[in-house]
């Protein structure tokens, strides 16, 4: 692609090969501590489902991204366990995470969408949840709960049949 000044845009190739991509484009940044090399990912293309007429029947625009969680040297054991626990429904028995993208009509946009979804999934799964700080029940809430209990108790007491004194 050309820029308005006539030069080439940074990091964009004329063809789809990783050899001409700049090194900063070959790593997928998940968070500050984790970057995954692009060569650990496998992309496959297949025909997309849904409407689209003749175009959808001819073009393989659906992209499937595969990432082996079990054999990735980029992940440590704690990260691997966390991914297995949080993404259990998305990881196969062989330890491979699959991400599909078929929203767009072009394969390259679907590849970008799959990469973005992959990074988002890993980022969310590896995020540390803040520790919950226990809080006291406010005094007003305690008073209201007691008042509700008394009201319910009175309602139920009124349902009983009165005792007849002879």
Helices and strands as residue ranges (DSSP letters): G 18-20, G 23-25, E 27-29, E 35-37, G 38-40, E 41-46, H 54-58, E 62-68, H 77-86, E 96-101, H 107-126, H 139-159
